[in-house]
Amino acid sequence: MRKLCFAVAIAALGGGAAAQGQVNVICSVQAEWCNMLSTVYARTTGTRVNVTMKGSGEALAQLIAEKENPKTDVWFGGTGDPHLQAAEQGLSIEYKSPSLPQLHDWAQQQARQSGYKTVGIYSGPLGFGYNPELLAKKKLPVPRTWSDLAKAEYKGEVQVANPASSGTSYTMIATLVQLMGEDKAFEYLKGLHRNVGAYPRSGTAPIKAVARGETALSISFVHDGPGEKMQGFPVETVTPSDGTGAEIGSMSLIKGSRNLDAAKKFYEWALTPAAQEMAAAAKQFQLPSNKAAKVDPRVPDFKKIKLINYDYAKYGASAERRRLIARWEKEVNSLPR
């Protein structure tokens, strides 16, 4: 099946090509998607694609560390807040793609508010992953609201990533602050902390743990659920009925890129419908940003989800991210469980 996906993608993109240099990409989506993008692009253009896979928080940290001597050309994927912080800190460059009018409004808004230093490439809502077999065995109900998840009956049953390294988890904090108000959100997070069995580094790790029966519940982007289910794992997802946020996964060109022409070509290609449809082929089910891309039926239906009016500009600011994560470290992560 995977070979067939490669073949179809390569045919759609026009076959092979002569060698065209190289491009260095930090990829902050799941490994199968990263690998498919790099393989298909290399085969169709002849460009060597060097991929480093990192969560969005770790990717931002690497770009900050390499600021004086950048080794990256393109940062692909991951939650949009760290991309906005990279733009604010002068780590990415302004680039107005001619493809912008082909993108959904939310993707264009991401570009505008960054000064065209990043662009939206997909969107996905935050929610809960759960293992129905484990919940049934432990006689636990499916949580339907944020407050449900903090109930004593779920003690030790929840995984959520560490917000210092995970854009998914920072999106959770920013969502709760906007939904509840900051002080109430942190009281909630303290209560939730008693139910958390682990804070892994990666935003996708908790739902993988749910799928494999290592924990009953996760806070995750719900588009990460169907891919695990396709592999035969018992995992379902739900979005909280009291409201939730959504990420705008983004892409940025890095300031000081040593392969800028090659980087711009990769960037343009990644905005095409054919490239964006590879997400579903790699069992990733975010909503593509190109309006012409086919939407897989397993992509969450945004019309059925109660979404907050997420303030991407405010919570994408470096100072706000640092402040909220520092508060979480001091008031929540320091507590015993």
Secondary structure, DSSP 8 states (H G I E B T S, - for coil): -HHHHHHHHHHHTTS------EEEEEE-S-HHHHHHHHHHHHHHH--EEEEEE--HHHHHHHHHHTTTS---SEEE-S-HHHHHHHHHTT-B-----TTGGGB-HHHHHHHHHTTSS-EEEEEEEEEEEE-HHHHHHTT-----SHHHHTSGGGTT-EE---TTT-HHHHHHHHHHHHHH-HHHHHHHHHHHHTTEEE--SSTTHHHHHHHTTS-SEEEEEGGGHHHHHHTT---EEE--TT-B-EEEEEEEEBTT-TTHHHHHHHHHHHTSHHHHTHHHHTT---EESBTTS---TTS--GGGS-B----HHHHTSHHHHHHHHHHHIIIIITS--
